[in-house]
Amino acid sequence: MSPLFPLMYVTPEDIPVKPLVQRALEAVAGGVTSIQVRRKGGSAKELFDLAILLAESLPSGFPLIVNSRLDVALEAGAWGLHLPDDHIPLPFFRDRAPNLRLGVSCHSLESARKAFSEGADYLVAGPVFDTPSKRSYGPPPGPAFLGKVTKFVPLPVLAIGGVTEEGIPEVWRSGASGFAVMGALAYEEDTRSRAFSLRKCWSRQGDVRP
């Protein structure tokens, strides 16, 4: 599982496919260790085109994860499939794609435990900090929630939601194996430099967790 961590880049919804791929490659050059392809607001074809182009452009074996769509993940030869909190039971996906790693977004300790019991390979927990895209769901549960997940669920956990250089020490102290970002990389003029800054800040905290 170590190639996944510590820095996942979740692709944004509002950047066209070709410039998004270029930004993603710059992020990888700066230190991003995995990419989750997401296109919830677009068409299935748009997600397919993005996943295929990324798969063809990224280094061999790089952890490319497709959000929600098993068919796209299989066609792109993705490393993993990422599922929402209210996912279909994981054995459905495991039976059909035994080689895909399965990740789950969790917004409560109960959902994290459920994902573990169903055989998830890793979790993405949050939102940890305030972020505009999640304000409609109320105040973020914060680093304390993240700490509960890492303490009581024996799976690698990535923090998500408003994580920047300032919040990385708290994420580290919570026991997380890494963090996932979207806006912190998606809209930067120098994507590579920002990715490098985020990775460097994480590395300052100590050894890489499994």
N, C-alpha and C positions, 0 to 999 in steps of 0.2 A: 504493500500500500504506500510505501514511502514516496514514490514519484508524484503522488497527488499533492503533497504538502510542501511548503506551508502556504503558498499563495495561489488562490484560484481567481481567475478573471471570469465574471459572468457577463456575457455579451448583452449590450443594451438593445432596446427595441427600435430606436429611431435613427439608426445609422445605416445607410445602404450597405449591401453585402460586400462589394469590393473594397471600399475604404475601411469597413469594419475589419475585414481580414488583414489588411495592411497594419492597422492599429494593433490587432491581436499579435501579429508577428513581432512588432516593435515591443509589445509588452513581454513576450516570451524572451526576447533578447535582453530585456532589463531584469528578468528574474522570475516572471510568472511560471508556476510549475504545473498548472492545469487550466483548462478552459472549459467552461460550461456554456454550451450553445443554447440560447433561449430565444424564442420568437413567439410569445404568447399572443401578441396582437396582430401578427402577420398571418399569411397563408401557409399551408403545409408545404407548398412548393418553395416558398422563400426560406423556410427552415431547412428544407432538404438541400437547396442550392448552397446555403451558408455552411452547412455541415460538410458537404462534399468538398467544397473549395478549401475549407480549413483542413480537412483530413489530407488533402493533396498537398497543402502548403506547409504544414507543420513537420517538424523532425519526426522520423520514424519512431514509433512507440510512445510519442508524447500523449499524455492523458487527455483525450478529447471526450467530453461528456455531453450527451444530448439530453435536453430537458423534456421529459414526459413521453416522447414519441419513440416507442420501441422499433417501429418499422424504419424510421430514419436512422436510429442508432445502428441497427444491423446493416443497413445499406451503406452507411459511411464507414463501417468497420470501427466504430467508436470503442473507446476504452471502457466507457461506462454509461449508465442511464440514471438520470436524476429525477426523483419523483416528489410530488407535493405532499403536504401533511395528510391530505385526504385521499391517498393513493389506493388503487386496487391492491389487495393483499400481495405481498412480494413473491410468494411461491408461484403466482401466475407468470411473472416475468422470469423467475429463476428456471422454471420448467422449459420455457421457450428459448431462453438465451443463457445457458449455464456459464458461459465465459464472460458475460458482462458483469462489471462491478455495479452494485446498486447502492445509490445514495438517496437519502430522504431529508427533506426540509422539515424541521421540527420547531414548533412554537410553544411547546409545553413539555414538562418532564414525562407526562403520561404518553404523549405521542412518541417521544424518544425511546421510552421503554418498549412500546409496541413495535417500533421499527426494528429494535434489537431482537425482540422475540421472533420476528418474522425472517430474520437473517440478513438485515442490511449490512453493508460493508463499511459505511461511514455515514455521519450525520452532518447537516448544516443547520446550526441553531441560531435563532435570533428573532427579531432584530435586537442587537445588543445595545446600540446607541441610536439616538434620534436620526432619522433619515426621512426626507420629504416623501419618498415613495411609500412609506409605511405609516404615515401619520393618521390615516383614516382608521387604522386598527387600534388607536389609543397609544398611551405611553409605552415605550420599549421596556421589556422586562429587565434589561440591563445585564451587567457582568455577573451579578449574583445568580441569575437564571442559568447562565452559561456554566458557572461553577457547579451548580447542582447536576446539570446534565453530565459533565465530565466526571463527577464523583460517583454518580449512581448508575451510569450506563457505560459498560466496558467496550466502547467503540471509539475510534478516532473522530474528533469533532472539529468542524470548521465554524468559526464565528462569522456572522454576516449582519449587516445593518450599520451603516455609518462608521465603519472602522477606518481610521486614519492613523498617521504616525503617532498622534497624541494618545490614542486609545489602545495601541498595540501592547504596551506594558500590562494593562488590565486584562486584556485577552490572554496574554501569556500566563499571568498569575492564576487565571481561572482554570488552567489545565488544558486548554485547547491545543490541538495539533497544528493549527494554522487559522487562516481567515480568508473570506471571499469578498471581493469588491466588484462594484460595477462603476458607479460614478467617479470614484477616486482615480480610475484609469480611462474611462470611456471618453471624457471630454477634456483631457489634458492636451495642451499643444505638444508637449514632449512626453509621449507615453512611455518611452523607454526609460527616461530619467526618473519618472515618478514610480515606475515599477521597481527600479533599482533602489530608490529611497525607501519604499515599503519593505522590501526584502532586507535591506541593511538594518532597518529599525528592528525587525523581527530577530535578526541574527544577533543583535546586541543583547538580547534578553537571555541567551544561553544556547545550549545545544539543541539541535533539531529533534523534535519528538517523533516517535514512530507513528 
